[in-house]
Amino acid sequence: MGRVNFGGVVKNVCLDYVPEVVVGDYTIVHVGFALSKIDEQSALETLELFRKMGALEEELGTEEEAFARAANAPQSPCPDGSCELNGKDLPAANPSGRERAK
């Protein structure tokens, strides 16, 4: 494990896939895993692009900021979408486990 600075936000990251990375290097990170080492120019250009897109703040905000965004986001009784089909509510589940007549 190592600590990686994402344009000012420091996160713990698994470095197992890039054992050659040392302090001061730049890496591509996905879901907490450093995947590859990149050169400084590419890293700085990418960080600037992410800043312009607002992606850094969205992805790398603090836990408190993430909770605040989630609290202000539209809420659904079924966040996984299982209670809606094409924007219409699904019928209630059949407790008997048998298929309903159509």
C-alpha positions in Angstrom: 0.0 0.0 0.0 1.0 3.6 -0.6 -0.3 7.1 -0.4 -1.1 8.8 -3.7 -1.7 12.5 -4.1 -4.6 13.2 -6.6 -4.1 16.9 -7.2 -4.2 17.7 -3.5 -6.4 14.8 -2.2 -4.3 12.0 -0.7 -5.7 8.5 -0.8 -4.3 5.1 0.2 -3.7 3.0 -2.9 -2.6 -0.6 -3.6 0.8 -0.6 -5.4 1.1 -4.3 -5.9 0.7 -4.1 -9.7 3.4 -1.4 -10.1 6.2 -2.4 -7.7 8.6 -0.1 -9.6 6.7 3.1 -8.5 8.7 5.2 -6.0 7.9 8.4 -4.2 7.5 11.2 -6.8 6.3 9.0 -9.6 2.9 9.3 -11.3 0.4 6.5 -11.6 -2.9 5.6 -13.2 -5.3 4.6 -10.4 -8.6 2.8 -10.7 -10.8 1.8 -7.8 -7.9 2.0 -5.4 -5.3 0.1 -7.4 -2.3 1.7 -9.2 -2.3 0.1 -12.6 0.6 1.8 -14.4 3.3 4.4 -14.1 3.1 7.4 -16.4 5.3 10.4 -17.1 4.9 13.7 -15.3 3.7 15.7 -18.4 0.9 13.2 -19.1 -0.1 13.2 -15.5 -0.2 17.0 -15.3 -2.2 17.3 -18.5 -4.7 14.7 -17.3 -5.1 16.4 -13.9 -5.7 19.7 -15.6 -8.3 18.2 -17.9 -10.0 16.5 -15.0 -10.1 19.8 -13.1 -11.7 21.6 -16.1 -14.3 18.8 -16.3 -15.0 19.0 -12.5 -14.1 15.3 -12.2 -11.5 15.7 -9.5 -14.0 17.3 -7.1 -16.7 14.8 -7.9 -14.5 11.7 -7.6 -12.0 12.8 -5.0 -13.9 15.0 -2.6 -13.8 14.2 1.1 -16.1 11.6 2.6 -18.2 14.5 4.1 -18.6 16.1 0.7 -19.6 12.7 -0.8 -22.2 12.3 1.9 -23.5 15.8 1.4 -23.8 15.2 -2.4 -25.7 11.9 -1.8 -28.0 13.6 0.7 -28.9 16.3 -1.8 -29.3 13.9 -4.8 -32.8 12.7 -5.8 -33.8 9.7 -3.7 -35.3 6.5 -4.9 -37.0 3.8 -2.8 -35.0 1.3 -4.8 -31.6 2.7 -5.6 -30.7 -0.3 -7.8 -33.8 0.5 -10.0 -35.5 -2.9 -9.2 -38.8 -1.3 -8.4 -39.1 0.5 -11.7 -39.4 -0.7 -15.2 -39.4 1.9 -18.0 -40.4 4.5 -15.5 -43.5 2.6 -14.3 -43.8 0.9 -10.9 -43.6 -2.9 -11.0 -46.4 -4.9 -9.4 -45.9 -6.0 -5.8 -44.0 -9.2 -5.3 -45.9 -12.4 -5.2 -45.3 -13.9 -1.7 -46.5 -17.4 -2.7 -43.5 -17.7 -5.1 -45.8 -18.9 -7.9 -46.0 -17.1 -11.1 -49.1 -14.8 -11.6 -51.7 -15.5 -14.2 -51.5 -13.1 -17.1 
